[in-house]
Amino acid sequence: MPSVLFVCLGNICRSPLAEGALRAEAARLNLDIEVDSAGTGNWHAGEPPDWRAIAVARRNGVDISGLRARQVRPADFRHFTHVIALDHDNLANLRKLAPADATAELSLLLDHVQGRAGQGVTDPWFGDEAGFDVTWAEVTAAARGLVERFRPYDRS
């Protein structure tokens, strides 16, 4: 079974939105995928997602209000099959944090969206609610790309 950990800086905006989007897409297609999110920093550990992230997810039929921020741990690199960064800075930090026995595949989230490889997800933290709509659109497109990658080949 595939397992995915989404990682941004504080785990209160982009990565919980990505977690919610992938959970929703996997549920819609009845796919068994383990999904979690974390931050490279610990500033918000234990806190719920930013209220703007909760609001945009809710407007799109997804409840992320029960999620709580946590910091990425060395064990995550062995537990998850995929550790997916939301931007280049976090990907670089993940490469530094990964233990020598890491087994997870590292990538950027938008690498899973056709025509967006190598790009980072828009960080809405310093903007208004409209920025969260842009981020939601990006993480939703990536969730669709990921489930296509993880869906068993079935032509029946």
C-alpha positions, 0 to 999 in steps of 0.5 A: 500500500502506498503511504504519503507524507506531505511536508511544508515548513510549519504544517498548518497551510500547504501540507494539511491541504495536500493531506486533505486533498489526497485523502478525499481523492483516495476516498472518492476512488476507494483507494487504500493510501496512508496519508499524513503531513508534517513540517520541517519546523516545530513552531506550530506542533500540536496546532490545527491548520490555519483557519484559512486552510480549514475554510478553503478545504471546507468550501470544497467539501473536505474537513481538515479541522481535526489535523494537528501540526507535527514535525517530520521525524527520521522514522518518517523516511522509513515508514512512508513510501513517499515523502513529498515536499511542497517547495524547494526549500523544504525538499532541500531540508528533507534531503538533509534530514533523511537518515542514511537508511531512508527508503522513502522516495522524495519529490516535489508535490507539483512533480505529480502534475503534468507540466508543473514538474520542478515547481513549488506550491504557492505559499498562501501564509502571508496573503489573503484567503484568495491565496488559499484557493490557489493553493487548494487548486494546486494540491488538488491537481497533485492529488489527482496525479498521485492517485493515478500513479497509485491506482492499480492497472485495471482495464476491465 
